[in-house]
Amino acid sequence: MPTISNTALESLALTPDQKPTKKNELGQDEFLKLMLTQLRFQDPFKPMENGEFIAQMAQFSTVSGIDEMQKSMEALSTSLISNQALQASNLVGRNVLAPSNTATLNETGTVEGAFELPASASQITMSVFDESGNLIRTADLGTKPAGQHNFSWDGQTNEDSRAAAGKYTIKIEYGSGENAAAAEVLIQNKIASVNFAASGGQISLTTVDGQSLKFSDIRQIQ
């Protein structure tokens, strides 16, 4: 095993004008300097074995490679966040479809949305509940194949009157009896603003009715 002489150690020592700095790990420059010093001051009668030298070079390459990979990943992450931010900003004022069972009905408008079926289904029923949990509207949506299908609620109740403006819960089920299952509901909403988290690079969207959506929640831009 090669040794480092006192002269080598002294050449690496701090001068009186230098202030020591705390480091938790050996950096690339320090690693390379130490290795070159070791080669310079090694015992000529006991030169470093080829295998040992290759092992130290491999260690240096690993340290260097990890550092470069980390820098590349950080650059890629920054690029992806910037790209997402640009895409998200273009959504302001646009209608989007996102998973939700809550819809807002205004005084004159309708509620638009879609639902996902994993397989073809019959006896598809839409149910609308007010904020107190009262069922105010049911509608038969017929038979549909697998996939995404649109629906619309005109704001009318089962009593053929106009529902008051406010928030409502939309549920869509298919099948009957023990075979009944809930379909995933997507509500159409307009994006009012884009929010960027101070840390973590998270992007969220706020709709005109105050709901918060993740950028990844968006299923369709209309």
Backbone as a ProteinNet text record, in pm:
[ID]
protein_1_A
[PRIMARY]
MPTISNTALESLALTPDQKPTKKNELGQDEFLKLMLTQLRFQDPFKPMENGEFIAQMAQFSTVSGIDEMQKSMEALSTSLISNQALQASNLVGRNVLAPSNTATLNETGTVEGAFELPASASQITMSVFDESGNLIRTADLGTKPAGQHNFSWDGQTNEDSRAAAGKYTIKIEYGSGENAAAAEVLIQNKIASVNFAASGGQISLTTVDGQSLKFSDIRQIQ
[TERTIARY]
84.7	0	88.2	83.8	167.1	131.5	229.3	207.2	234.3	182.3	204.1	305.2	412.2	516.7	472.2	549.7	519.9	528	622.9	635.8	507.7	447.6	322.1	212.9	206.8	102.3	121.8	251	278.1	239.5	256	220.5	72	-6	-151.2	-200.5	-112.3	-154.7	-195.6	-280.1	-326.4	-216.7	-199.8	-107.8	-171.5	-94.1	-151.5	-260.5	-253.9	-354	-482.7	-481.1	-599.4	-685.5	-814.9	-909.1	-968.8	-973.4	-1029.5	-1177.8	-1221.6	-1364.3	-1413	-1534.4	-1592.2	-1652.9	-1616.4	-1672.9	-1709.9	-1823.4	-1870.6	-1817.6	-1767.9	-1721.2	-1608.7	-1533	-1420.2	-1470.5	-1436.8	-1479.4	-1389.5	-1427.3	-1349.7	-1208.7	-1196.8	-1065.7	-973.2	-1027.6	-947.2	-904.4	-996.5	-966.8	-852.5	-860.8	-758.9	-624.5	-627.1	-503.1	-434.3	-514.4	-457.9	-397.5	-465.7	-417	-287.2	-278.5	-157.1	-40.7	-70.9	33.6	84.4	-7.6	31.1	124.5	95.9	181.7	319.2	318.6	443.8	539.4	484.1	568.5	570.2	525.2	527.9	671.8	692	824.2	859.9	969.1	1004.9	1036.3	1074.3	1103	975.9	866.2	737.5	629.4	641.5	542.9	402.5	307.3	167.5	136.6	69.1	27.9	-71.1	-65.4	-158.3	-303.2	-331.3	-468.4	-515.9	-424.5	-461.3	-486.5	-400.2	-416.4	-548.5	-578.4	-703.8	-823.5	-812.1	-921.4	-945.4	-836	-851.6	-909.2	-866.2	-921.9	-1070	-1106.1	-1247.2	-1328.8	-1269.8	-1339	-1358.9	-1253.4	-1263.5	-1369.6	-1370.6	-1469	-1610.3	-1627	-1759.7	-1804.6	-1712.8	-1745.5	-1780.3	-1698.3	-1721.6	-1851.8	-1876.3	-1997.4	-2123.5	-2121.7	-2239.7	-2267.5	-2161.6	-2178	-2235.6	-2182.3	-2231.9	-2375.8	-2407.6	-2543.8	-2641.2	-2598.9	-2684.4	-2710.7	-2605.4	-2622.9	-2717.6	-2704.2	-2790.7	-2935.8	-2957.2	-3093	-3154.8	-3074.6	-3125.2	-3163	-3081.2	-3110.5	-3236.6	-3251	-3369.5	-3494.4	-3485.1	-3598.7	-3641.3	-3543.9	-3574.3	-3641.3	-3592.7	-3649.8	-3793.5	-3818.9	-3954.1	-4050.7	-4007	-4092.6	-4123.9	-4023.8	-4044.7	-4142	-4128	-4217.4	-4360.2	-4376.2	-4508.9	-4570.2	-4488.8	-4538.5	-4589.3	-4515.9	-4557.3	-4687.9	-4698.6	-4821.6	-4938.8	-4915.5	-5022.3	-5072.2	-4980.7	-5021.6	-5111.6	-5096.1	-5180.2	-5321.5	-5345.5	-5478.2	-5572.8	-5521	-5606.6	-5712.4	-5839.1	-5950.3	-6001.8	-5936.1	-5978.2	-6063.6	-6153.2	-6231.2	-6151.9	-6155.1	-6085.4	-6177.6	-6145.5	-6214.9	-6120	-6168.7	-6087.2	-6177.3	-6123.8	-6204.4	-6260.8	-6391.7	-6458.8	-6605.1	-6663.8	-6807.9	-6882.6	-6808.7	-6869.8	-6876.4	-6996	-7016.8	-7089.2	-7063.6	-7128.7	-7228.9	-7351.6	-7458.4	-7483.2	-7475.2	-7509.4	-7656.9	-7700.4	-7843.7	-7902.1	-7823.8	-7878.9	-7808.1	-7692.3	-7612.9	-7647.4	-7561.6	-7575.8	-7447.5	-7453.2	-7334.6	-7293.8	-7170.2	-7118.4	-7009.6	-7002.1	-6899.4	-6892.3	-6824.8	-6809.5	-6796	-6805.4	-6784.5	-6712.2	-6637.4	-6556	-6617.3	-6632	-6680.1	-6567.3	-6534.9	-6430.1	-6473.4	-6604.1	-6659.5	-6797	-6850	-6984.1	-7083.9	-7183.1	-7276.5	-7415.7	-7512.4	-7651.5	-7705.2	-7823.5	-7887.5	-7796.4	-7750.1	-7664	-7752.5	-7732.1	-7816.4	-7732.1	-7775.1	-7711.7	-7799.3	-7736.6	-7808.4	-7743.3	-7827	-7777.8	-7827.9	-7734.7	-7768.1	-7732.3	-7817.7	-7785.6	-7687.1	-7652.2	-7550.8	-7595.8	-7726.8	-7778.7	-7787	-7749.7	-7753.4	-7886	-7977.4	-8108.2	-8098.5	-8158.6	-8162	-8263.7	-8218.3	-8309.7	-8332.1	-8245.2	-8260.7	-8202.1	-8274.2	-8223.5	-8247.1	-8157.2	-8171.1	-8114.6	-8185.8	-8142.4	-8052.2	-7930.1	-7834.4	-7823.4	-7908	-7914.6	-7801.1	-7761.1	-7654.4	-7536.1	-7415.9	-7296.8	-7185.2	-7098.6	-6980.4	-6872.7	-6766.5	-6655.4	-6592.9	-6540.8	-6475	-6534.7	-6500.9	-6546.5	-6669.4	-6767	-6892.1	-6931.3	-6986.4	-7026.4	-7165.7	-7189.7	-7324.6	-7348.3	-7473.6	-7509.5	-7630.8	-7627.7	-7743.9	-7789.1	-7913.9	-7966.5	-8013.9	-7998	-8038.9	-8181.7	-8250.7	-8388.8	-8392.4	-8492.5	-8510.5	-8614.4	-8633.7	-8736.7	-8876.9	-8889.8	-9019.4	-9037.3	-8947.5	-8952.7	-8941.8	-8858.3	-8832.1	-8681.7	-8644.6	-8503.4	-8436	-8324.7	-8250.3	-8180.3	-8165.2	-8098.9	-7950.1	-7892.7	-7748.8	-7672.4	-7566.1	-7487.6	-7409.3	-7356.7	-7276.1	-7362.3	-7337.8	-7413.2	-7316.8	-7361.2	-7282.8	-7342.5	-7258.4	-7302	-7250.2	-7339.5	-7300.6	-7358.9	-7277.5	-7323.3	-7293.7	-7397.4	-7384.7	-7432.6	-7376.4	-7419.3	-7444.7	-7530.9	-7570.6	-7684.1	-7724.9	-7834.5	-7810.1	-7877.2	-7867.4	-7725.3	-7684.5	-7550.3	-7441.6	-7478.9	-7381.8	-7364.1	-7435.3	-7425	-7286.8	-7232.8	-7100.2	-7098.5	-7010	-6998.1	-6896.8	-6932.5	-6840.6	-6760.5	-6640.6	-6561.8	-6623.2	-6647	-6709.7	-6603.9	-6611.1	-6523.3	-6610.2	-6575.6	-6653.7	-6578.6	-6653	-6594.4	-6589.5	-6475.2	-6460	-6363.1	-6373.8	-6284.5	-6172.8	-6050.7	-5934.7	-5924.9	-5913.2	-5903.5	-5760.2	-5679.1	-5541.3	-5452.2	-5321.8	-5219.5	-5136.6	-5111.6	-5037.5	-4909.4	-4798.7	-4668.9	-4624.8	-4595	-4550.6	-4411.9	-4387.7	-4258.4	-4146	-4176.9	-4075.7	-4133.9	-4049.2	-4093.1	-4138.7	-4160.3	-4198.6	-4337.1	-4424.1	-4558.6	-4644.3	-4725.9	-4814.9	-4958.5	-5041.8	-5183.7	-5265.6	-5387.5	-5477.4	-5600.9	-5649.9	-5771.9	-5879.6	-5997.6	-6108	-6189.1	-6278.4	-6357.7	-6450.7	-6483.7	-6569.1	-6488.4	-6355.5	-6272.7	-6214.6	-6235.9	-6178.6	-6030.4	-5953.8	-5810.6	-5783.7	-5708.8	-5676.3	-5525.7	-5477.9	-5338.5	-5324.7	-5208.6	-5185.1	-5200.4	-5160.2	-5167.4	-5310.1	-5405.1	-5544	-5616.1	-5564.8	-5633.8	-5641	-5762.8	-5782.6	-5804.1	-5862.8	-5893.4	-5899.6	-5843.5	-5850.1	-5946.7	-6042.3	-6146.4	-6138.5
-119	0	124	215.4	334.8	428	504.7	599.9	740.4	837.9	978.9	1033.1	1091.7	1141.6	1266.6	1304.8	1426.5	1549	1544.4	1657.7	1677.5	1565	1573	1632.5	1589.8	1640.9	1788.9	1831.6	1971.9	2057.7	2001.6	2078.3	2102.8	2020.1	2035.4	2113.7	2144.2	2211.6	2354.6	2412.1	2548.9	2645.4	2756.6	2861.5	2940.9	3019.3	3096.1	3190.9	3240.2	3336.5	3270.7	3139.8	3068.8	3027.8	3038.5	2996.9	2862.9	2770.2	2638.3	2648.2	2569	2561.2	2421.7	2415.2	2285.8	2220.9	2096	2019.7	1882.4	1838.1	1707.3	1595.2	1631.1	1526.3	1579.8	1490.8	1527.5	1563.3	1686	1729.1	1674.9	1701.7	1650.1	1708.3	1840.9	1905.2	1851.7	1837.9	1787.3	1643.1	1563.7	1422.6	1411.1	1490.8	1485.7	1536.2	1643.9	1698.6	1598.4	1532.7	1434.4	1316.3	1271.8	1157.2	1191.4	1313.5	1354.7	1372.1	1425.1	1438.9	1303.2	1209.7	1073.6	1012.2	1035	982.6	1049.9	1179.2	1255.2	1211.2	1183.9	1154.5	1006.4	921.4	779.5	726.8	622.9	559.7	497.3	542.8	486.7	337.7	288.2	145	63.5	135.1	67.6	144.7	147.9	223.8	164.8	250.7	208.6	98.7	-3.5	-112	-59	-117.2	-76.4	-90.2	-199.6	-223.8	-117.3	-74	28.9	162	193.4	318.8	320.7	208.8	198.8	211.8	151.8	159.7	303.7	380.3	519.3	602.7	576.1	647.4	616.7	490.9	452.2	525	538.7	609.8	756.2	815.9	954.8	970.6	876.6	881.6	871.4	787.4	772.2	901.6	963.9	1091.2	1196.5	1204.8	1302.5	1274.2	1145.6	1108	1139	1111.4	1139.4	1288.6	1368.7	1513.6	1566.5	1519	1563.1	1518.4	1396.1	1346.2	1429.7	1467.4	1548.9	1684.8	1744.2	1872.6	1859.3	1749.4	1726.5	1708.9	1634.8	1612.9	1743.4	1826.9	1955.5	2044.6	2042.8	2122.3	2071.7	1938.8	1879.5	1914.6	1907.2	1939.7	2084.5	2175	2316.8	2338.7	2268.8	2281.2	2231	2117.3	2061.6	2154.1	2209.9	2301	2425.6	2479.6	2597.8	2567.8	2448.8	2409	2392.6	2330.6	2315.5	2450.6	2541.4	2674.4	2746.9	2734.3	2797.4	2737.2	2604.2	2538.2	2577.9	2582.2	2614.9	2757.1	2850.5	2990.1	3006.4	2919.3	2925.1	2874.2	2815.3	2761.8	2866.5	2980.7	3084.5	3127.3	3121	3155.4	3039.3	2924	2806.6	2714.2	2640.3	2537	2406.5	2337.5	2209.6	2107	1981.1	1871	1810.5	1795.5	1736.6	1655.6	1550.3	1467.3	1548.7	1541.9	1610.6	1570	1566.8	1543.4	1671.6	1780.2	1907.5	2000.1	2053.3	2144.7	2269	2380.3	2506.4	2544	2567.5	2610.1	2758.3	2837.8	2979.4	3000.7	3124	3152.4	3114.3	3119	3092.3	2980.2	2937	2842	2696.6	2610.6	2466.1	2409.7	2284.4	2213.4	2115	2127.3	2039	1950	1829.2	1738.6	1611.3	1512.8	1383.4	1275.7	1151.3	1039.2	927.6	848.9	741.2	605.8	522.2	385.4	287.4	196.4	97.5	-8.5	-24.2	-122	-73	-132	-93.2	-119.3	-32.1	-43.2	2.1	-50.8	-10.7	46	100.2	158.5	259.9	354.5	460.2	573.2	610.4	711.5	824.1	947.8	1064.9	1115.2	1140.3	1192.4	1322.9	1422.2	1553.4	1580.6	1618	1646.1	1790.4	1854.3	1990.6	1986.9	2103.2	2110.9	2046.2	2025	1958.1	1807.2	1758.6	1615.5	1565.8	1656.8	1617.8	1587.7	1476.8	1441.2	1530.7	1608.6	1701.6	1667.6	1582.4	1550.3	1413.5	1334.2	1207.7	1208	1146.5	1140.9	1009.5	947.8	822.3	855.2	807.6	835.2	721	618	510.1	410	357.5	257	317.1	294.3	353.9	249.6	262	174.2	222.8	146.3	186.2	315.6	393.9	518.4	639.8	755.3	882.5	933.6	980.5	1030.1	1160.8	1251.7	1381.5	1376.2	1466.6	1483.7	1632.6	1669.7	1808.6	1813	1902.3	1924.4	2067.8	2083.1	2216	2295	2237.6	2308.4	2280.3	2197.5	2164.9	2055.2	2062	1962.5	1859.7	1758.3	1657.4	1717.3	1832	1900.1	1999.7	1992.7	2078.5	2226.7	2255.8	2395.3	2419.9	2546.3	2581.4	2574.3	2500.4	2491	2623.8	2655.3	2779.6	2773.3	2889.4	2895	2845.5	2770.7	2717.9	2594.8	2525.8	2405.9	2280.3	2185.9	2060.7	1943.4	1827.3	1704.7	1619.3	1579.6	1497.6	1355.2	1258.4	1117.5	1044.3	959.7	880	733.7	651.8	508.6	429.3	309.6	221.4	82.2	6.3	-125.2	-110.2	-222.7	-219.3	-321.4	-300.9	-394.6	-409.2	-534.8	-561.6	-531.4	-520.2	-492.9	-343.3	-259.6	-114.7	-65.2	28.1	84.1	231.6	304.6	448.2	473.8	559.3	599.6	721.3	736.1	855.2	975.5	1081.5	1202.2	1309.8	1374.2	1486.4	1610	1718.8	1841.2	1944	2011.3	2118.7	2246.7	2313.4	2437.1	2528.8	2657	2754.6	2791.8	2797.9	2831.2	2982.6	3024.8	3167.9	3212.5	3126.6	3166.1	3044.2	3069.1	2965.7	3003.4	2907	2933.1	2850.4	2914.4	2848.4	2841.7	2721.6	2704.6	2765.1	2823.9	2886.8	2784.5	2662.8	2557	2431	2352.3	2225.5	2233.9	2357.1	2372.8	2321.5	2307.6	2257.5	2365.9	2323.5	2414.7	2372.3	2467.6	2439.2	2542.3	2504.7	2590.2	2621.3	2743.1	2782.4	2810.5	2751.3	2769.8	2894.2	2934.3	3054.9	3040.5	2915.7	2896.3	2864.6	2884.5	2872.4	2735.8	2639.3	2506.5	2505.6	2423.5	2410.8	2277.7	2283.7	2163.7	2150.6	2027	2002.1	2005.2	2048.2	2052.2	1913.3	1811.5	1673.7	1619.6	1691.7	1645.8	1670.5	1761.8	1801.5	1683.9	1648	1537.4	1588.1	1706.6	1758.4	1910.4	1973.6	2119.1	2149.2	2235.6	2261.1	2403.5
0	0	0	-99.3	-103.5	10.2	54.5	163.3	114.7	188.6	156.4	255.4	208.5	297.1	369.3	474	548.7	459.2	362.6	270.2	191.2	150.5	75.1	160.1	284.6	373.8	400.4	414.5	440.4	321.1	199.9	80.7	71.3	140.8	139.8	259.2	354.6	477.6	448.3	537.9	523.1	566.1	496.6	537.7	648.6	725.8	837.1	793.3	666.2	621.1	577.4	564.3	517.5	635.1	616.4	718.8	680	773.3	740.7	711.3	617.2	585.3	613.2	656.9	692	569.1	547	436.3	486.3	439.8	482.7	395.3	275.6	186.3	98.9	40.2	-43.8	-182.8	-228.3	-360	-468.7	-594.4	-707.2	-709.8	-689.8	-695.5	-586.2	-465.4	-354.6	-378.6	-433.6	-461.6	-562.5	-670.3	-774.7	-722.6	-643.6	-588.7	-496.9	-414	-322.3	-397.6	-502.5	-579.1	-652.2	-711.3	-781.2	-683.8	-566.2	-464.5	-420.5	-408.9	-370.3	-474	-602.5	-709.1	-706.5	-679.3	-680.8	-569.9	-451.5	-336.4	-297.5	-387	-352.9	-349.8	-277	-264.3	-398.5	-463.5	-595.3	-590.8	-470.2	-457.5	-434	-405.9	-386.3	-462.6	-595.1	-673.5	-658.1	-683.8	-672.6	-773.3	-727	-815.5	-919.4	-1041.1	-1146	-1101.6	-1031.8	-986.5	-890.1	-798.5	-702	-772	-870.3	-942.9	-1020.2	-1086.5	-1161.7	-1068.4	-949.8	-852.8	-809.8	-786.2	-745.8	-859.5	-982.4	-1097.1	-1114.3	-1090.4	-1100	-994.4	-873.4	-766.4	-804.6	-862.7	-905.7	-1015	-1109.9	-1218.2	-1163.9	-1060.5	-1000.2	-935.2	-857.7	-792.3	-895.9	-1001.4	-1106.8	-1180.3	-1209.4	-1282.3	-1205.3	-1074.7	-992.3	-988.5	-974.5	-969	-1099.5	-1212.5	-1342.4	-1364.5	-1321.7	-1336.9	-1254.3	-1132.7	-1047.4	-1111.8	-1169.9	-1237.5	-1356.4	-1430.6	-1546.5	-1504.2	-1394.4	-1345.6	-1296.7	-1229.8	-1182.8	-1301	-1405.6	-1524.8	-1594	-1600.7	-1662.1	-1583.2	-1449.8	-1363.9	-1383.1	-1388.4	-1409.2	-1543.7	-1645.7	-1779.7	-1783.7	-1717.7	-1716.1	-1643.6	-1529	-1452.9	-1535.2	-1605	-1688.5	-1801.6	-1861.3	-1969.4	-1919.2	-1800.5	-1741.8	-1709.8	-1657.8	-1623	-1746.9	-1857.3	-1982.3	-2031.9	-2028.4	-2071.4	-1982.5	-1851.1	-1756.8	-1777.2	-1803.2	-1821.7	-1943.7	-2041.8	-2161.8	-2137.1	-2018.5	-1987.7	-1930.3	-1888.8	-1829.9	-1931.6	-1889.4	-1977.3	-2060.5	-2051.1	-2127.8	-2042.2	-2108.5	-2040.4	-2039.5	-1926.7	-1914.6	-1850	-1872.4	-1805.6	-1703.9	-1580.6	-1474.5	-1382	-1318.9	-1228.6	-1112.4	-1094.3	-983.7	-984	-867	-856.7	-822.8	-803.4	-765.6	-885.7	-910.3	-1022.1	-972.6	-1039.2	-1003.4	-1111.1	-1069.7	-1160.6	-1138	-1244.8	-1229.1	-1261.9	-1262.5	-1274	-1409.3	-1513.4	-1646.6	-1722.8	-1676.1	-1752.1	-1727.8	-1778.8	-1763.1	-1701.9	-1662.3	-1614.8	-1723.6	-1770.3	-1873.9	-1814.3	-1865	-1814.8	-1896.2	-1841.8	-1907.9	-1801.6	-1844.1	-1752.3	-1825.9	-1748.9	-1805.2	-1771.8	-1875.6	-1856	-1886.7	-1795.4	-1821.6	-1922.3	-1938.5	-2033	-2076.4	-2182.9	-2226.9	-2114.8	-2103.4	-1991.3	-2033	-1963	-1983.3	-1852.4	-1857.8	-1739.8	-1670.6	-1749.3	-1694.8	-1643.3	-1519.4	-1455.5	-1396.9	-1425	-1364.4	-1250.4	-1134.8	-1018.2	-974.6	-944	-901	-759.7	-670.2	-530.4	-497	-415.3	-372.6	-256.2	-202.7	-97.1	33	48.3	168.4	150.3	31.3	4.5	-48.8	-81.9	-135.2	-284.6	-326.8	-468	-537.8	-634.8	-701	-848.3	-903.8	-1044.9	-1076	-1154.2	-1208.1	-1358.6	-1431.6	-1576.9	-1627.8	-1721.6	-1783	-1901.2	-1897.4	-2004.3	-2104.2	-2088.4	-2186.1	-2176.7	-2293.6	-2304	-2378.6	-2327.1	-2388.2	-2397.6	-2498	-2505.2	-2408.2	-2396.4	-2309.6	-2360.7	-2267.7	-2306.3	-2238.7	-2292.4	-2235.4	-2309.4	-2232.1	-2289.6	-2222.1	-2300.4	-2247.9	-2186.3	-2092.5	-2038	-2014.8	-2001.1	-1975.5	-1883.6	-1786.4	-1699.1	-1719	-1758.8	-1790.7	-1669	-1550.6	-1429.6	-1387.4	-1464	-1428.9	-1321.9	-1232.7	-1127.6	-1170.4	-1087	-1115.4	-1111.5	-1046.5	-1038.2	-1151.4	-1249.9	-1368.2	-1333.3	-1235.5	-1199.4	-1208.6	-1214.3	-1225.6	-1089	-1081.4	-955.7	-927.6	-800.2	-761.6	-795.6	-818.5	-844.9	-722.6	-745.8	-634.6	-675.1	-575.3	-599.8	-586.8	-677.4	-679.3	-697.6	-649.8	-663.9	-774.9	-868.5	-981.6	-962.3	-966.3	-959.2	-1079.1	-1140.2	-1254	-1224.7	-1230.8	-1204.2	-1324	-1338.6	-1447.4	-1391	-1460.8	-1409.8	-1309.7	-1253	-1156.3	-1046	-934.6	-822.9	-771.7	-748.5	-696.8	-799.2	-924.8	-1031.3	-1057.6	-984.2	-1004.5	-962	-1038.5	-1008.8	-1045.9	-982.9	-1009	-1119.7	-1212.6	-1318.9	-1272.9	-1325.6	-1293.4	-1364.3	-1288.3	-1341.9	-1364.2	-1479	-1512.8	-1532	-1465.8	-1475.5	-1559.3	-1646	-1725.5	-1642.7	-1645.5	-1570.7	-1643.5	-1614.8	-1677.5	-1580.8	-1633.4	-1551.5	-1534.6	-1407.5	-1377.2	-1353.6	-1292.1	-1261.5	-1246	-1252.3	-1233.9	-1112.2	-1025.4	-902.5	-900.7	-861	-854.1	-708.7	-661	-522.7	-505.8	-386.8	-359.5	-359.1	-319.2	-316.1	-377.6	-439.5	-496.1	-639.8	-690	-828.8	-863	-763.4	-789	-855	-951.4	-1022.7	-997.5	-957.3	-938	-1014.6	-1046.3	-1123.6	-1040.8	-1050.3	-980.9	-1084.4	-1065.4	-1159.3	-1122	-1210.4	-1186.8	-1066.8	-1028.8	-911.9	-785.8	-793.4	-674	-646	-732.7	-710.9	-749.1	-678.4	-706	-775.2	-884.5	-961.6	-975.3	-977	-1010.5	-1162.4	-1208	-1351.7	-1412.5	-1337.4	-1386.3	-1389.6	-1326.1	-1324.2	-1456.3	-1536.3	-1658.6	-1756.6	-1794.1	-1888.8	-2031.7	-2041.1	-2174.8	-2169.7	-2272.9	-2287.1	-2400.5	-2373.8	-2473.9	-2527.4
[MASK]
++++++++++++++++++++++++++++++++++++++++++++++++++++++++++++++++++++++++++++++++++++++++++++++++++++++++++++++++++++++++++++++++++++++++++++++++++++++++++++++++++++++++++++++++++++++++++++++++++++++++++++++++++++++++++++++

